[in-house]
């Protein structure tokens, strides 16, 4: 059965061996608390890379037993990021997580050609899974955070990343909508042209494991009545699992409208590296942090 609610990931993971998260420069209560909560849920184990004295102090202040974690002492921020990547590359961990390090240093560590986590030709992107109470299942979307204006090659990569996430959620044949401002094919709109190409590629078997259609406006993708009214009757319309947005502006507005105005819960991670990469912020809710760790654990190899 496919996972249709984010909390179902937790129960699903309890029956699996726990994956190990390696936290880069884990000197803060935000990171340590999130990992302690995920460990309480029984879904991961954790290694903290950072200043051991600071980590001990944070755990004492937060009432967390520091002995629950494996700790690798590295007080330098950038060196801690590289050390975390090394632990993943050598098989110690299966997931990497941003700690107190800045986002630019974290991403630099992932992308480093010698010390990082990228294979040649790989494309780094971001996948979000949104639970909206007005929709009958989870919505998988990209890219809301990493690629500002994805070109066709990058859009194809995002589609494949979303398909992989959907399959990890138990969706046998994900339905992918390629989003544009309209469901009508307009050669003057690059988003429509890219959508048509990607849809035809899927039809020809160049993108496998999913039903793909586009261009589709958002209302056509997620509302069956709108799709029928507009005469769009393919299997994806009104029942999409995955939404590929034309650029980061459209994707980010959709993401934040869902979370900030509609009160939706979500999970999110960076994909395209050798392992899932968690990029949470202090503004994320406790549930978002837990769900993001769970999503990474669900997709980790």
N, C-alpha and C positions, 0 to 999 in steps of 0.2 A: 504493500500500500504506500502511495506517495505521502510524503510529509506535507501537511497543509497548514500547520501552525508552527511558529518558531520554537515553542517550548517542546514540541515533539522531537526536536533534534536531541535534546538532553536525554530523554528516555531511550532513544535509539542508540546513543553513544554508550550508555551504561552497559550494554551487552557486548561491547567491543573492548579490546585491549586499549588502555589509555595511551594517547600520543603525548610526546614531550614538547612543550613550548619552551623556546629559549628567548628570554627577554633581554633586549639590548639596552645597557645602561639603566638597569632597573633600580634606580635610587629613589623612587617616589611611591607614595601610598596609593596613588591611582593605579599603577601597574601591579604592585604587590597585592593590593586588595582585590583587583579583578581576577588575578590568577588564584588567589586563595579561595575566592568564591567558586571558580570553575573546578578547583580541586575538591571543594566541599560537595559539589554536584557529582563528583566521581568521573569526570570526563577527560581530564588531562593530568599530567605531571609537569613540573616546572623546574627550569634552571634559570637562576638570576645571574646575569653578568653585570657587575658594577662594583662600587666601593663597599666592601664587606662591612666596614664600621657604620656607614650610612644605612645600609640595608638592615643591620642589626637594630639600629636606633628606630627606624621606621616600624619594624615589626613589633618592637617593644611598645612604642607609642600607640599602635593600632591594635594591640592585643593579639597578634598573630604569632604562632609558634614558628620561629625562623628555621627550626630543624626540619620542617616539612619540605624545604627547598634544597636543591643542590645549588651551591653558590660558587661562582668563579670570580675571584677578586681581580678587577681591572678598573682602577679609578679614573682613567682617561676616557672621555666621552667617545671619540672617534675609534680609539682602540677597542673599546667595549663593543661597538657595532661590528667591527671586523672580527672580533673574537666570537661573537654570536653567530655570524655567518660561517665561520670556520667550524663551529660545533655542529651546525646543520650539514655542512659539506662533508664532514667526517662521520655522519650518521648518529651523532649523539642526540640530536633533536630532529623533529619532523615539521616544526612550525616555528617561525620567527615572529617576535612581537616588539613593537616600538616601546621603549621605556621613556626615561626623562630626556633622552637625546632629542635634538631638534629634528624636524621632519626632513630638512634638506640633507643632514648628515646620515640619517637613517636610509633615505633613498640613495644617497651616494654609495653607502655600503652595499646595498642590494645590487647596484648597477656596476660596481667596480669590476673591470674585466679580469683582474687577477685574483682578487680576494672575495668577490661578491657571489651572487647566487643566480646569475643569468647565463643561460646557454647561448652560443652564437646565434644571432638572428631572432632571438626571443623578443616579444613585445610585452612590456609591463603595462598592466591595466588595472581596473578596479571594478569589482562586482558587488552590488548590493542586493539583498533579499528583503523585501518589504512585506509586512503583514498589515493589510488594510482591512478593517472589519466590514467594509462595504464591497469587498471583492471575495469571491468564493474560494480563492486559493492564494498562495504566495506569488508575489511579483518579483521576478529576477530582472535587474536592469543594469545597464552600463552605458557609458562610463561617466560617473558623476564626479570624479576627483583627480584623475591622473592625466588623461589625454585630452588636451583642450579642443583640438579640431582634427579628429581622426580621419585619415585618408582611407581609401577603399581597403588597402591591405590591413590596416589596423582595425577597421570595422569587421572584417572577416575574422580576425583574431578574437575580437570581443564576442562575436556570435559563438565561436567555438568554446570560449571560456564559459559563457552563460549556459551553453548546452551541457558542458561537463558538470557545472554546479547543479543544474536541474536533474541530471541523472544521479548525482550523489544524493539528492533529495528524494529519489525513488520515482522520478517521472520517466517513464519508459521512452516515450516519444514527445519531447518538449515541443511546444508551439511557440515559434519566435516571430514577433511582429517587428518589422523594420519601420521605425517611426519617422514620419515627415509631417508637414503642416496639413497635408491633404492625402486622401486615399486615391485621388486622381493622378494619373501619370503625366507629370509636367516636365518636359525636357529642360525648361528654364530653371528648375530647382535642383541643385546638385544632390540634395538629400533624396529626392525621388529617383534620380538616375542611379545613384548608388544602391538604393533599395531594390530597384528592378534588376540590377546586375546580381546582387546577392541572392535574390529570390530565384533567379534563373540558374545560378550556380547550384543552389540546393536542389532544384528540380533535376538538374543533370547529374547529381550525385557527387558534386565537388565539395559540398558541405553535407556531412553525414549525420544521421541519428536524430533528425528533427524535421518538423514541418515548418517551413519558412515562407512568409509572405510579406510583401511590401511593394510600394509604400502604403502605410496605414496611418491615419490620424489616431491619436490616443483614444478618442471616443470609440472608434471602430474596433480598436484592438481589445478594449476591456469591457465593452457594453454591447451585448448581443442585439438589443433592440435598436441601437444606433446603427449597427452594422446592417441589420435587415432593412431598416428604413432607407439606408443609402445604397442598398442593393449589393452589398459585399457579403457573399455567402460561403466563402471558403472556410475550412476547419479552424484556421487561426483566429479569424475575426470574432470578437466578442468573448474569446476564451484563451487569450494569450498567456503563456507562462513567462515568457521573456520579452523584454522591450529593449531594442537597440536604438538609442537616441542619436540624432545627427551630429551633435556636438556637446561639449561640456555645459554650455549655458542651458540648453533644453533639459539635459539630464539632471543638472544640479537643481534647477527650479522645480522639477517634478519631485525629486528626492526631498527637498526641504519643505515643499508644500505638503507632502504626505506626513512628514515627521513633525513639523512645527504647527501646522494648521489643522491637520486631521488626526494628530496624536497617534500616528502609526508607530509600531515597533519595527526594528530592523536589525539585520546583521550585515556586516560588510568586511571585505578584505581586499588586499592587493593580490593580483594573480599574474602569472606569466613567469615568475621566478621558479627555482627548483622546488620551492615549498610555498605554501600559503603564507602571506605576510599580513599580520594584524597591525592596523594603523588607527588606533583609537585615540580619542582626544579627551581632555578633562571634562568637556561639555557633554560627552555621551552619558546616557543613563546607565545605571547598574545593569539593567537588562540588556541594553545594547552591547555592553562590554562582554557579558556572559554569552549572548547569542553569537557575537562575532568570533569569540574563541571556539564556540561549538561548531560554527560553520567551517572554520579552518580545520578543526579536528575531523569533521565529517569528510572533508575533501582531501586531507593529507594522505600521502602514500606511506 
